[in-house]
């Protein structure tokens, strides 16, 4: 069982930056494709960014392209650098992982069986 822990959320003003981190609590020999999702109040959870097991492929939601960057440090540690934040980026951000069967970054939440508890990012106008 993989347990993911997110950190780095907080309250910032529009235009500021935040860096989210996600790390696993256990060492594993398996490889994982990973992603960031977010859920704003009253809205469904949505895909933000994903990265494949070796960091060679990334995908982004159109709403964050050019502002957010996903990267990974090792098998189960990833980051989300969020620049030029907007009030509409306010949400709980979740880290997700799925054992890699290929190098495709999947955008559907249902493709990821492992999830963290989330970290709240609030952007004020």
C-alpha distance (Angstrom), angle and dihedral (degrees) to the residues before:
residue distance angle dihedral
X1 . . .
X2 3.79 . .
X3 3.79 117.0 .
X4 3.78 117.5 -162.8
X5 3.81 125.8 -160.5
X6 3.79 122.9 -164.3
X7 3.80 126.6 -159.0
X8 3.78 139.8 167.1
X9 3.77 103.9 70.5
X10 3.77 122.4 133.0
X11 3.78 147.5 129.7
X12 3.80 117.6 -62.6
X13 3.77 138.4 158.5
X14 3.78 124.0 -106.5
X15 3.79 111.2 -79.2
X16 3.79 94.1 30.0
X17 3.80 128.2 113.6
X18 3.79 136.8 -121.5
X19 3.78 131.7 -174.2
X20 3.78 117.9 -148.8
X21 3.79 122.1 -160.1
X22 3.78 130.9 -161.2
X23 3.78 124.0 -169.4
X24 3.78 135.1 171.8
X25 3.75 121.0 -123.1
X26 3.79 93.4 -141.2
X27 3.75 137.3 53.6
X28 3.79 115.5 -119.9
X29 3.77 137.8 179.2
X30 3.82 92.5 -146.9
X31 3.79 123.8 94.0
X32 3.78 123.5 -126.3
X33 3.78 139.7 -159.6
X34 3.78 107.6 -140.8
X35 3.76 140.2 -167.3
X36 3.77 148.9 177.8
X37 3.78 122.6 -123.2
X38 3.78 130.2 177.2
X39 3.76 137.8 -156.6
X40 3.78 123.0 -159.9
X41 3.82 121.9 -161.4
X42 3.79 110.6 -74.7
X43 3.79 93.2 5.3
X44 3.77 135.8 100.6
X45 3.78 122.6 -103.0
X46 3.81 110.8 -89.8
X47 3.78 137.0 -165.6
X48 3.80 115.4 -104.6
X49 3.80 107.6 169.6
X50 3.79 140.1 -22.5
X51 3.77 138.6 -165.8
X52 3.77 130.7 -164.2
X53 3.79 126.0 -123.3
X54 3.82 97.3 -86.8
X55 3.79 98.2 34.1
X56 3.77 92.5 -112.1
X57 3.79 96.3 118.3
X58 3.77 131.1 44.2
X59 3.79 134.3 177.0
X60 3.80 130.2 -165.1
X61 3.76 137.2 -168.1
X62 3.79 111.4 -112.4
X63 3.80 90.4 -117.9
X64 3.82 92.9 63.5
X65 3.81 103.1 33.7
X66 3.78 111.1 127.4
X67 3.81 92.6 16.3
X68 3.82 105.4 58.3
X69 3.80 128.1 52.9
X70 3.79 125.7 -167.5
X71 3.80 120.2 -157.4
X72 3.78 138.3 162.6
X73 3.78 133.7 -139.3
X74 3.79 99.1 -168.2
X75 3.80 142.9 -25.1
X76 3.78 96.4 -50.0
X77 3.80 106.9 13.4
X78 3.77 120.1 90.6
X79 3.79 136.7 163.0
X80 3.77 136.7 -152.2
X81 3.79 115.2 -153.7
X82 3.79 108.0 -160.5
X83 3.80 117.1 -166.4
X84 3.79 132.2 177.5
X85 3.78 90.8 19.2
X86 3.78 119.4 -157.7
X87 3.81 130.2 -156.6
X88 3.81 88.4 -110.0
X89 3.81 88.7 63.3
X90 3.80 88.9 69.2
X91 3.80 107.1 121.2
X92 3.76 146.6 108.1
X93 3.79 106.2 -81.7
X94 3.79 118.6 -146.1
X95 3.78 130.0 -163.5
X96 3.81 116.9 -143.9
X97 3.79 135.6 -173.3
X98 3.78 137.7 -167.7
X99 3.79 127.8 -176.0
X100 3.78 106.5 -103.1
X101 3.81 114.8 -111.1
X102 3.80 90.6 161.4
X103 3.81 138.9 -5.6
X104 3.80 96.8 -94.9
X105 3.80 117.4 121.7
X106 3.79 106.8 -138.4
X107 3.78 121.3 -148.2
X108 3.79 99.2 -160.8
X109 3.78 119.4 95.4
X110 3.79 89.6 -142.8
X111 3.82 89.4 66.4
X112 3.81 91.2 67.5
X113 3.82 118.5 72.6
X114 3.81 96.9 -179.9
X115 3.80 122.8 67.4
X116 3.77 139.2 172.7
X117 3.79 125.0 -134.9
X118 3.78 93.9 -105.2
X119 3.78 136.7 -116.8
X120 3.79 124.0 -123.1
X121 3.79 120.8 -124.5
X122 3.78 115.7 -172.2
X123 3.79 121.6 -171.5
X124 3.78 117.5 -167.1
X125 3.79 123.4 -156.9
